[in-house]
Amino acid sequence: MTPRMPNDWHRHGLRSPEDLAALVAERLEGSDQQLVSAGDTRYEPSYADFLGEQI
């Protein structure tokens, strides 16, 4: 496989694996977004919400 330059990820509008790992770790720690209880249903960010943050 071709070695990648560090800026290849950002040039294509993507995040590097290190950036994504930090984002996931931050989410798992329960930083800003907590589950909001509304009866039996709970709000969790959807995959579409996650993709919106990538833009």
Residue pairs with C-beta under 8 A, 6 or more apart in sequence:
6 16
9 15
9 16
9 19
10 16
13 54
13 55
14 54
15 23
15 54
27 33
33 45
35 42
35 43
35 44
36 42
36 43
